[in-house]
Amino acid sequence: FPDQFKPGTETGDEEASPKIWENMDDFKARAAKLSTDAETVLAQLPADAAGVGAALNTLGGNCGGCHQLYRIKKD
């Protein structure tokens, strides 16, 4: 998904922070970590509720951390 934030797309999306384009390397690294973690979960699907919960916490933490830095919150 980082490819959706190419140079020249800094305007128009009211929720995308300008920080994305200011720190694209970090943004892409966070996206890559999310992708790797998701692939790991899919390759070894948890069989119990605790495993599912842990997997969701990992993926949710990736999303939340990026959203904290790179998303403008709307009221």
KEKEDO-208017 format. One line per field, with one value per residue: residue in one letter; y, x, z of N, C-alpha, C, O, CB in turn; residue number from 1. Coordinates in pm, whole numbers, always signed. Atoms other than C-alpha are relative to their C-alpha. Glycine has a CB too. Example, Ala and Ser with C-alpha at 12.3 -4.5 7.8 and 13.67 -1.06 7.14 Angstrom:
# residues 2
marmi	c(a  s)
npy	c(-119  -119)
npx	c(+89  -82)
npz	c(+0  -6)
capy	c(-450  -106)
capx	c(+1230  +1367)
capz	c(+780  +714)
cpy	c(+120  +109)
cpx	c(+90  -77)
cpz	c(+0  +73)
opy	c(+118  +220)
opx	c(+194  -26)
opz	c(+66  +90)
cbpy	c(+3  +46)
cbpx	c(-99  +41)
cbpz	c(+125  -142)
vexvo	c(1  2)
END
This chain:
# residues 75
marmi	c(f  p  d  q  f  k  p  g  t  e  t  g  d  e  e  a  s  p  k  i  w  e  n  m  d  d  f  k  a  r  a  a  k  l  s  t  d  a  e  t  v  l  a  q  l  p  a  d  a  a  g  v  g  a  a  l  n  t  l  g  g  n  c  g  g  c  h  q  l  y  r  i  k  k  d)
npy	c(-122  -125  -50  -93  -128  -42  -145  -69  +36  -56  -73  +67  +92  -82  +76  +33  -106  -34  +72  +117  -38  -51  +112  +113  +123  +59  +43  +124  +103  +43  +78  +128  +78  +48  +105  +118  +56  +60  +123  +97  +47  +82  +124  +84  -48  +47  +95  -26  -140  -79  -23  -96  -129  -49  -39  -124  -107  -36  -72  -125  -89  -56  -99  -112  -79  -79  -99  -105  -91  -39  -23  -115  +42  -84  +2)
npx	c(+77  -76  -2  +113  -46  -111  -20  +105  +132  +5  +124  +122  +46  +7  -44  -142  -86  -118  -115  -26  -95  -120  -75  +47  -73  +62  +135  -14  -49  +115  +87  -67  +14  +138  +11  -72  +74  +123  -39  -34  +126  +70  -74  +17  +123  +18  +110  +76  +41  -113  -87  +67  -9  -137  -23  +73  -70  -120  +41  +63  -106  -63  +92  +17  -123  -12  +107  -33  -99  +19  +141  +62  +127  +119  +100)
npz	c(+0  +5  +138  +16  -52  +86  +6  +74  -54  -137  -24  +40  -104  -121  -116  +14  -52  +80  -55  +85  +105  -66  -57  +80  -32  -119  +40  +76  -92  -80  +89  +22  -124  -3  +101  -49  -112  +53  +68  -104  -59  +99  +22  -119  -64  -138  -15  -123  -19  -48  +115  +87  -69  +8  +139  +24  -73  +78  +121  -42  -47  +119  +59  -92  -8  +123  +1  -96  +61  +139  +33  -66  -58  +29  -108)
capy	c(+0  +252  +278  +467  +753  +840  +1184  +1429  +1267  +1477  +1663  +1540  +1282  +1463  +1181  +1122  +1324  +1515  +1321  +1025  +1206  +1364  +1024  +782  +536  +483  +463  +194  +6  -2  -128  -399  -509  -532  -739  -974  -1018  -1086  -1343  -1514  -1534  -1669  -1929  -2057  -1985  -2003  -2290  -2146  -1825  -1711  -1752  -1565  -1287  -1259  -1248  -977  -777  -790  -685  -424  -282  -240  -60  +154  +261  +376  +549  +738  +887  +910  +959  +1279  +1204  +1332  +1426)
capx	c(+0  +285  +277  -51  +151  +378  +537  +274  -8  +50  -278  -632  -647  -762  -652  -301  -48  +224  +462  +421  +610  +854  +957  +876  +1152  +998  +647  +762  +948  +635  +431  +689  +675  +296  +322  +582  +383  +63  +239  +374  +26  -122  +153  +91  -270  -327  -548  -665  -824  -508  -303  -559  -565  -187  -179  -444  -258  +58  -117  -327  -17  +143  -163  -211  +152  +151  -184  -60  +225  +88  -288  -474  -758  -1099  -1361)
capz	c(+0  +30  -350  -310  -156  -448  -483  -602  -404  -92  -136  -163  +115  +426  +659  +526  +722  +537  +763  +526  +251  +497  +633  +350  +447  +792  +642  +398  +673  +886  +590  +525  +890  +873  +555  +705  +1025  +829  +612  +924  +1076  +753  +719  +1072  +1156  +1531  +1638  +1968  +2091  +2269  +1951  +1745  +2004  +2004  +1623  +1614  +1879  +1669  +1349  +1528  +1693  +1352  +1217  +1526  +1546  +1187  +1221  +1527  +1325  +975  +993  +1072  +1309  +1208  +1463)
cpy	c(+128  +60  +96  +141  +48  +152  +64  -32  +57  +73  -84  -93  +75  -75  -38  +119  +30  -73  -125  +33  +54  -114  -130  -130  -70  -53  -134  -114  -54  -85  -138  -91  -56  -116  -129  -67  -67  -131  -110  -58  -92  -134  -98  +49  -57  -90  +26  +149  +88  +33  +100  +140  +60  +48  +133  +117  +46  +83  +135  +101  +65  +110  +124  +89  +89  +110  +113  +104  +62  +21  +119  -45  +99  -12  -56)
cpx	c(+81  +6  -115  +39  +124  +19  -106  -140  -19  -129  -119  -55  +6  +45  +148  +84  +115  +126  +33  +110  +130  +89  -42  +73  -60  -139  +7  +49  -113  -96  +61  -12  -141  -17  +67  -75  -128  +30  +34  -127  -73  +69  -19  -122  -14  -123  -85  -27  +117  +95  -58  +10  +138  +32  -69  +64  +124  -38  -63  +101  +74  -87  -9  +123  +18  -107  +28  +93  -45  -147  -50  -136  -110  -96  -131)
cpz	c(+0  -141  -28  +44  -75  +8  -90  +50  +140  +31  -44  +105  +132  +125  -5  +45  -96  +49  -81  -99  +58  +50  -70  +34  +122  -33  -74  +90  +87  -83  -25  +123  +10  -97  +47  +114  -47  -71  +99  +63  -97  -23  +115  +77  +140  +9  +124  +15  +45  -115  -97  +61  -10  -142  -31  +74  -75  -122  +35  +51  -117  -60  +89  +9  -121  -3  +98  -61  -131  -43  +80  +50  -32  +118  -49)
opy	c(+233  +181  +169  +235  +86  +224  +12  +27  +13  +93  -173  -100  +110  -13  -78  +229  -60  -83  -172  -42  +49  -98  -228  -236  -192  -162  -225  -229  -174  -184  -238  -212  -172  -217  -238  -189  -173  -229  -227  -179  -198  -234  -219  +107  -178  -66  -37  +232  +202  +144  +185  +237  +180  +151  +221  +229  +166  +189  +235  +221  +182  +219  +237  +211  +205  +224  +228  +224  +178  +33  +131  -89  +220  -118  -66)
opx	c(+26  +25  -112  -38  +224  -72  -139  -237  -107  -161  -106  -177  +113  +60  +204  +74  +167  +224  +147  +207  +234  +210  -80  +12  -76  -176  -70  +7  -122  -150  -11  -31  -159  -77  +11  -87  -164  -43  +1  -137  -123  +3  -9  -110  -2  -225  -188  +34  +129  +147  +14  +39  +152  +96  -11  +65  +153  +19  -35  +86  +110  -38  +4  +111  +58  -79  -9  +79  -15  -176  -24  -220  -93  -109  -226)
opz	c(-33  -156  -127  +24  -15  +48  -197  +4  +214  +148  -128  +124  +180  +231  +97  -10  -161  -24  -80  -112  -7  +63  -5  +31  +122  +12  -46  +72  +111  -33  -28  +109  +46  -63  +34  +116  +4  -55  +78  +83  -57  -51  +97  +185  +160  -56  +143  -52  +1  -123  -150  -9  -33  -160  -95  +23  -81  -145  -30  +29  -111  -89  +41  +14  -109  -40  +71  -36  -160  -162  +200  -29  -21  +179  +28)
cbpy	c(+0  -23  -115  -48  -10  -44  +34  -35  -152  +94  +135  -75  -131  +50  -124  -39  -38  +152  -39  -44  +103  +92  -10  +31  +32  +104  +108  +20  +55  +122  +75  +22  +86  +115  +46  +39  +109  +98  +25  +65  +121  +76  +30  +3  -36  +119  -140  -54  +8  -75  -129  -39  -16  -110  -110  -16  -49  -127  -84  -27  -77  -110  -62  -51  -93  -90  -66  -59  -73  -103  -126  +125  -17  -44  +139)
cbpx	c(-88  +141  -4  -121  +30  -24  +142  +10  -17  +115  +1  +22  +87  -140  -83  +35  +55  +23  -28  -128  -62  -39  -24  +18  +148  -8  -67  +97  +113  -74  -21  +147  +34  -99  +62  +141  -32  -71  +120  +87  -91  -11  +148  +127  -123  -13  +55  +76  -113  +75  +26  -148  -39  +100  -49  -145  +38  +76  -98  -103  +98  +25  -141  -34  +120  -11  -133  +64  +127  +59  -86  -12  +13  -71  -22)
cbpz	c(+116  +50  -98  +81  +152  -147  -52  -144  +3  +20  -74  -125  +5  +20  +14  -146  +138  +5  +145  -75  -93  +115  +154  -148  +25  +113  -89  -118  +88  +58  -134  -36  +124  -36  -131  +46  +103  -97  -93  +109  +38  -131  -18  +90  -84  +97  +7  +123  +104  +113  -71  -23  +145  +42  -96  +44  +141  -43  -82  +108  +87  -105  -20  +136  +14  -124  +34  +124  -23  -87  +29  -97  +151  -135  +58)
vexvo	c(1  2  3  4  5  6  7  8  9  10  11  12  13  14  15  16  17  18  19  20  21  22  23  24  25  26  27  28  29  30  31  32  33  34  35  36  37  38  39  40  41  42  43  44  45  46  47  48  49  50  51  52  53  54  55  56  57  58  59  60  61  62  63  64  65  66  67  68  69  70  71  72  73  74  75)
END
